[in-house]
Amino acid sequence: MSKPLKILMLNYEYPPIGGGSANATYRLLKQFAMTSDVGVDLVTSSSSSFHIETPWPGINVHRLPIAKTELYYWTASEILELAVRTFCYVRRLLRSNRYDLCHCWSGWPSGLIGFLFRDHLPYLVALRGSDVPGFNVRLRYWDPIVFRPLSRLIWRHAAAVVANSEDLQRLAEATRSMAISVISNGVDCQEFTPSPTNDSGLRLLFVGRFIERKGIPYLLRALQDLPRCRLALIGEGPLEHKLRSLSKALGIEDRVDFHGYVPHQAIGQFYQKADIFVLPSFNEGMSNSVLEAMASGLALVVSNTGGASDLVGPAGIVLPERSPLAIAEAISRLGEDRKLLGQMKSESRHRALALSWENVALQYLQLYRDCVPH
């Protein structure tokens, strides 16, 4: 029998702070708590004071205070402040604890800290999206002079580098040709479940950050041509005022519901009230919200990013980016063909059942053991 592993885990975000990476970390830790094979100390951020939580036996969450202004959005100064605090705190932890491996969620800042302590313990880097050069258009000027050289350095010294989708894997390999494995996100099919089909107008749902990359304005423009559809927007971010103004200018504000931030434990009811999940992003890794929508039995209308074609398959419609017309046509098609809509909803749930967090946890445990020196 293999000896239990002790893992130091770093992530700048963890619920209620952050989005997909935060949720994936929470789900993975919850699965790890069900096995005696691994114990974890997670170092992450807090919007209040420093404290240590023990949500499950063997899982400790060390929260470092950071003066954040928004739960979903990180500024450069906030990232820098947390990186410095994390570096100092990890140095203290290493003086009094022995770890087998450091799991760094994202290439930076977490991967950079793993790299700085590489003489103390091996580290793996789990790539999520914006930490891969070329993914985030906001960083296009910084990528060639800062993040591409930095990524090459961090990845070269890592015991392993793993991406959360094949698309992200290919993008990362353009920065450095190396072995990069893929471990997709999972979904909890007991928490997220389908509800009865709605026979009235179509109910559309978007869940995510209100940022440029998500393409929400294209969805709002599509809604102009979908008079029987109602759209629920879950999330918050710097574009919220612009999105509210746009919906008013388009004359659709009476059919667009801004629900703001919704705690993750309460978000399932919004999936259950919807028929179609729409994600018009310009770029994605492996979207947790798409997986949750699939588990909830929603048809999918998504742009062709993040391995969408392989993930969605017959459970939805994959579209070109930045096209309100394509979004409107896809949704109209499903509204006119309720049989097709029902088939997609059933297929969505069926495909989600094969994507459990239990399986994701087993893949990470095997990767940990592969990385630990024998």
C-alpha positions as CSV (number, residue, x, y, z in Angstrom):
1,M,0.0,0.0,0.0
2,S,1.4,3.4,-1.0
3,K,2.2,5.9,1.8
4,P,-0.2,8.9,2.2
5,L,1.0,12.0,0.4
6,K,1.2,15.5,1.9
7,I,0.6,18.2,-0.7
8,L,1.2,21.9,-0.5
9,M,-1.3,23.6,-2.8
10,L,-1.3,27.2,-4.0
11,N,-4.1,29.1,-5.6
12,Y,-4.7,32.8,-5.6
13,E,-8.5,32.2,-5.6
14,Y,-10.8,30.0,-3.6
15,P,-14.6,30.3,-3.0
16,P,-16.1,32.8,-2.5
17,I,-13.2,34.6,-4.3
18,G,-12.7,33.7,-8.0
19,G,-14.3,31.6,-10.7
20,G,-13.5,28.4,-12.4
21,S,-10.1,27.8,-10.9
22,A,-11.5,28.4,-7.4
23,N,-14.4,26.0,-8.0
24,A,-12.1,23.3,-9.4
25,T,-9.9,23.6,-6.3
26,Y,-12.9,23.3,-4.0
27,R,-14.2,20.2,-5.8
28,L,-10.8,18.5,-5.9
29,L,-10.2,19.1,-2.2
30,K,-13.7,17.7,-1.4
31,Q,-12.8,14.5,-3.2
32,F,-9.4,14.2,-1.6
33,A,-11.1,14.4,1.8
34,M,-12.8,11.1,1.0
35,T,-9.6,9.2,0.8
36,S,-6.7,8.5,3.2
37,D,-4.2,8.7,0.4
38,V,-3.6,12.5,0.6
39,G,-3.6,15.5,3.0
40,V,-3.5,19.1,1.7
41,D,-2.5,22.5,2.9
42,L,-4.0,25.1,0.5
43,V,-2.6,28.6,0.7
44,T,-5.0,31.1,-0.8
45,S,-6.6,34.5,-0.4
46,S,-9.1,36.0,2.1
47,S,-11.1,39.2,1.7
48,S,-11.1,39.6,5.4
49,S,-8.5,38.6,8.0
50,F,-6.0,35.8,8.1
51,H,-7.4,32.5,9.3
52,I,-7.1,28.8,8.8
53,E,-10.1,26.6,7.9
54,T,-10.4,22.9,8.1
55,P,-13.5,22.1,5.9
56,W,-12.8,18.4,5.9
57,P,-10.4,16.1,7.8
58,G,-6.9,16.3,6.4
59,I,-7.6,19.5,4.4
60,N,-6.4,22.8,5.7
61,V,-7.1,26.1,3.9
62,H,-4.8,28.9,4.9
63,R,-6.3,32.3,4.0
64,L,-4.1,35.3,3.6
65,P,-5.7,38.7,3.8
66,I,-5.9,40.7,0.5
67,A,-7.7,44.0,0.0
68,K,-9.8,43.0,-2.9
69,T,-12.4,45.2,-4.5
70,E,-14.2,42.5,-6.6
71,L,-14.7,38.8,-5.9
72,Y,-14.4,37.8,-9.5
73,Y,-11.8,40.2,-10.9
74,W,-8.1,40.5,-10.0
75,T,-5.9,43.6,-10.6
76,A,-2.2,43.4,-11.1
77,S,-1.5,45.1,-7.8
78,E,-3.8,42.5,-6.0
79,I,-1.9,39.6,-7.7
80,L,1.4,41.1,-6.7
81,E,0.4,41.7,-3.1
82,L,-0.9,38.2,-2.7
83,A,2.2,36.7,-4.4
84,V,4.5,38.4,-1.9
85,R,2.3,37.3,1.1
86,T,2.1,33.8,-0.2
87,F,5.9,33.6,-0.7
88,C,6.5,34.7,2.9
89,Y,3.9,32.3,4.3
90,V,5.1,29.3,2.3
91,R,8.6,29.9,3.6
92,R,7.2,29.7,7.1
93,L,5.2,26.5,6.3
94,L,8.3,24.8,4.9
95,R,10.2,25.4,8.2
96,S,7.7,23.4,10.2
97,N,6.1,20.9,7.7
98,R,7.3,18.3,5.3
99,Y,5.6,18.1,1.9
100,D,5.9,15.6,-0.9
101,L,4.9,18.0,-3.7
102,C,3.6,21.5,-4.4
103,H,0.5,21.7,-6.6
104,C,0.4,25.2,-8.3
105,W,-2.9,26.2,-9.8
106,S,-1.9,28.4,-12.7
107,G,1.5,29.3,-14.1
108,W,1.6,32.5,-12.2
109,P,1.6,33.7,-9.6
110,S,1.4,30.2,-8.0
111,G,3.8,28.5,-10.5
112,L,6.3,31.2,-9.9
113,I,6.3,30.5,-6.2
114,G,6.6,26.8,-6.8
115,F,9.6,27.6,-9.0
116,L,11.2,29.8,-6.3
117,F,11.0,26.9,-3.8
118,R,12.1,24.2,-6.3
119,D,15.1,23.3,-4.2
120,H,12.8,22.4,-1.3
121,L,10.2,20.3,-3.0
122,P,9.1,19.4,-6.6
123,Y,6.1,21.2,-8.0
124,L,3.5,20.7,-10.8
125,V,1.8,23.5,-12.7
126,A,-1.9,23.1,-13.6
127,L,-2.7,25.5,-16.5
128,R,-6.1,27.1,-16.4
129,G,-6.3,29.7,-19.3
130,S,-5.1,33.2,-18.8
131,D,-1.8,31.9,-17.4
132,V,-1.0,30.5,-20.9
133,P,0.6,33.1,-23.3
134,G,-1.7,33.9,-26.2
135,F,-4.9,33.1,-24.3
136,N,-5.9,36.5,-22.8
137,V,-6.0,39.4,-25.3
138,R,-5.6,41.8,-22.4
139,L,-2.0,40.5,-21.9
140,R,-1.0,40.5,-25.6
141,Y,1.6,43.2,-25.1
142,W,3.0,41.6,-22.0
143,D,3.1,38.0,-23.3
144,P,6.2,38.2,-25.5
145,I,8.3,40.3,-23.1
146,V,7.2,38.9,-19.7
147,F,4.9,35.9,-19.6
148,R,6.3,33.8,-22.4
149,P,9.9,33.8,-21.1
150,L,8.6,33.4,-17.5
151,S,6.3,30.5,-18.5
152,R,9.2,28.7,-20.3
153,L,11.3,29.0,-17.2
154,I,8.6,27.8,-14.7
155,W,7.4,24.9,-16.9
156,R,11.0,23.7,-17.6
157,H,11.7,23.1,-14.0
158,A,8.3,21.7,-13.0
159,A,7.9,18.0,-12.3
160,A,4.8,18.1,-14.5
161,V,2.7,20.5,-16.4
162,V,-1.0,19.7,-17.0
163,A,-3.7,21.6,-18.9
164,N,-7.5,21.4,-18.4
165,S,-8.3,21.0,-22.1
166,E,-6.7,19.8,-25.3
167,D,-7.1,23.3,-26.8
168,L,-5.2,24.8,-23.9
169,Q,-2.6,22.0,-24.2
170,R,-2.0,22.9,-27.8
171,L,-1.7,26.6,-27.0
172,A,0.8,25.9,-24.2
173,E,2.9,23.8,-26.5
174,A,3.3,26.8,-28.8
175,T,5.1,28.5,-25.9
176,R,7.3,25.5,-25.1
177,S,7.5,22.2,-26.8
178,M,7.3,19.7,-24.0
179,A,5.1,16.9,-22.6
180,I,1.9,18.5,-21.3
181,S,-0.8,16.2,-20.1
182,V,-4.6,16.9,-19.9
183,I,-6.8,16.5,-16.9
184,S,-10.2,18.0,-17.6
185,N,-12.5,19.6,-15.0
186,G,-15.3,17.5,-13.5
187,V,-18.8,18.1,-12.4
188,D,-21.0,17.0,-9.5
189,C,-24.0,15.3,-11.1
190,Q,-25.8,14.9,-7.7
191,E,-25.7,18.6,-7.0
192,F,-26.6,19.6,-10.5
193,T,-29.6,17.8,-11.8
194,P,-32.2,18.4,-14.6
195,S,-35.7,19.8,-14.0
196,P,-38.9,19.4,-16.1
197,T,-39.0,20.9,-19.6
198,N,-40.5,24.4,-20.0
199,D,-43.2,24.7,-22.6
200,S,-43.3,28.5,-22.8
201,G,-40.7,30.8,-24.2
202,L,-37.1,29.7,-24.1
203,R,-35.1,30.6,-21.0
204,L,-31.5,31.3,-21.6
205,L,-28.7,31.4,-19.1
206,F,-25.1,32.7,-18.9
207,V,-22.9,32.1,-15.9
208,G,-19.4,33.7,-15.7
209,R,-17.4,36.8,-15.2
210,F,-18.5,40.0,-16.9
211,I,-15.3,40.5,-18.8
212,E,-14.6,41.2,-22.5
213,R,-13.4,37.7,-23.2
214,K,-16.8,36.2,-22.4
215,G,-18.5,37.9,-25.4
216,I,-21.7,38.8,-23.5
217,P,-22.5,41.8,-25.8
218,Y,-22.9,39.5,-28.7
219,L,-25.5,37.5,-26.8
220,L,-27.4,40.7,-25.9
221,R,-27.5,41.7,-29.5
222,A,-28.7,38.2,-30.5
223,L,-31.6,38.6,-28.0
224,Q,-33.0,41.5,-30.1
225,D,-34.0,38.8,-32.7
226,L,-35.4,36.4,-30.1
227,P,-38.6,38.1,-28.8
228,R,-39.8,35.0,-26.9
229,C,-36.6,34.4,-25.0
230,R,-35.6,35.6,-21.6
231,L,-32.0,35.8,-20.5
232,A,-30.6,35.3,-16.9
233,L,-27.0,36.6,-16.3
234,I,-25.2,35.2,-13.3
235,G,-22.0,36.9,-12.3
236,E,-20.3,40.2,-11.9
237,G,-17.3,42.1,-13.3
238,P,-16.0,45.3,-14.8
239,L,-18.4,45.2,-17.8
240,E,-21.6,45.1,-15.8
241,H,-22.5,48.8,-16.2
242,K,-21.8,48.6,-20.0
243,L,-23.9,45.5,-20.3
244,R,-26.8,47.1,-18.5
245,S,-26.6,50.2,-20.7
246,L,-26.4,48.0,-23.8
247,S,-29.5,46.0,-22.9
248,K,-31.4,49.3,-22.4
249,A,-30.1,50.7,-25.7
250,L,-31.2,47.5,-27.5
251,G,-34.7,47.7,-25.9
252,I,-34.4,44.3,-24.3
253,E,-33.9,45.3,-20.6
254,D,-37.3,43.8,-19.7
255,R,-36.1,40.4,-20.8
256,V,-32.6,40.4,-19.3
257,D,-32.2,39.6,-15.6
258,F,-29.0,40.6,-13.8
259,H,-28.7,38.4,-10.7
260,G,-25.2,39.4,-9.7
261,Y,-23.0,37.1,-7.7
262,V,-24.7,33.9,-6.6
263,P,-23.0,31.6,-4.0
264,H,-22.0,28.4,-5.6
265,Q,-24.3,26.3,-3.3
266,A,-27.3,28.3,-4.6
267,I,-26.5,28.4,-8.3
268,G,-28.1,25.0,-9.2
269,Q,-31.6,26.5,-9.1
270,F,-30.8,28.9,-11.9
271,Y,-29.6,26.1,-14.1
272,Q,-32.8,24.2,-13.4
273,K,-34.9,27.2,-14.5
274,A,-33.2,27.4,-17.9
275,D,-33.5,25.6,-21.2
276,I,-30.3,26.7,-23.0
277,F,-26.9,27.6,-21.7
278,V,-25.1,30.2,-23.8
279,L,-21.4,30.9,-23.7
280,P,-20.2,33.1,-26.5
281,S,-16.5,33.4,-25.3
282,F,-13.5,34.2,-27.4
283,N,-11.4,31.9,-25.4
284,E,-11.9,29.2,-22.7
285,G,-10.0,26.5,-21.0
286,M,-12.4,24.0,-19.7
287,S,-15.5,25.8,-18.5
288,N,-16.9,24.7,-15.2
289,S,-20.2,26.5,-16.0
290,V,-20.6,24.5,-19.2
291,L,-20.1,21.2,-17.3
292,E,-22.6,22.3,-14.7
293,A,-25.1,23.2,-17.4
294,M,-24.6,19.7,-18.9
295,A,-25.2,18.0,-15.6
296,S,-28.4,20.1,-15.3
297,G,-29.6,18.8,-18.6
298,L,-29.4,22.1,-20.6
299,A,-28.9,22.3,-24.3
300,L,-25.7,24.2,-25.1
301,V,-25.0,27.1,-27.5
302,V,-21.3,27.8,-27.3
303,S,-18.5,29.4,-29.3
304,N,-15.8,27.1,-30.7
305,T,-13.2,27.5,-28.0
306,G,-11.8,25.4,-25.2
307,G,-12.3,22.1,-27.0
308,A,-16.0,22.9,-27.2
309,S,-16.7,20.5,-30.2
310,D,-15.3,17.5,-28.4
311,L,-17.0,18.4,-25.1
312,V,-20.4,19.4,-26.4
313,G,-20.9,16.9,-29.3
314,P,-24.6,16.3,-30.0
315,A,-25.6,18.1,-26.7
316,G,-25.6,21.5,-28.4
317,I,-24.5,23.8,-31.1
318,V,-21.0,25.1,-31.6
319,L,-20.7,28.5,-33.2
320,P,-18.1,30.9,-34.6
321,E,-17.0,33.6,-32.3
322,R,-18.4,37.2,-32.3
323,S,-21.6,36.5,-34.2
324,P,-24.9,37.6,-32.8
325,L,-26.6,36.3,-36.0
326,A,-25.2,32.8,-35.5
327,I,-26.3,32.8,-31.8
328,A,-29.8,34.0,-32.7
329,E,-30.2,31.4,-35.5
330,A,-29.0,28.5,-33.2
331,I,-31.4,29.5,-30.5
332,S,-34.3,30.0,-32.9
333,R,-33.7,26.6,-34.4
334,L,-34.0,25.0,-30.9
335,G,-37.1,27.0,-30.2
336,E,-38.8,25.8,-33.4
337,D,-37.7,22.2,-33.0
338,R,-38.6,21.1,-29.4
339,K,-37.8,17.5,-30.2
340,L,-34.2,18.5,-31.1
341,L,-34.1,20.6,-27.9
342,G,-35.2,17.7,-25.8
343,Q,-32.7,15.3,-27.4
344,M,-29.8,17.8,-26.7
345,K,-30.9,18.2,-23.1
346,S,-30.9,14.4,-22.6
347,E,-27.6,14.0,-24.3
348,S,-26.1,16.8,-22.2
349,R,-27.0,15.0,-19.0
350,H,-25.7,11.7,-20.4
351,R,-22.3,13.1,-21.3
352,A,-21.9,14.9,-17.9
353,L,-22.4,11.6,-16.0
354,A,-19.0,10.4,-17.4
355,L,-17.2,13.5,-16.1
356,S,-17.1,13.0,-12.3
357,W,-14.8,14.8,-9.9
358,E,-14.0,11.4,-8.4
359,N,-12.3,10.5,-11.7
360,V,-10.5,13.8,-11.8
361,A,-9.2,13.3,-8.3
362,L,-7.9,9.8,-9.2
363,Q,-6.0,11.3,-12.2
364,Y,-4.4,14.0,-10.0
365,L,-3.4,11.4,-7.3
366,Q,-1.7,9.3,-9.9
367,L,0.1,12.4,-11.3
368,Y,1.2,13.3,-7.8
369,R,2.8,9.9,-7.3
370,D,4.5,10.1,-10.7
371,C,6.0,13.4,-9.6
372,V,7.2,12.5,-6.1
373,P,10.8,11.1,-6.1
374,H,10.9,7.5,-5.0
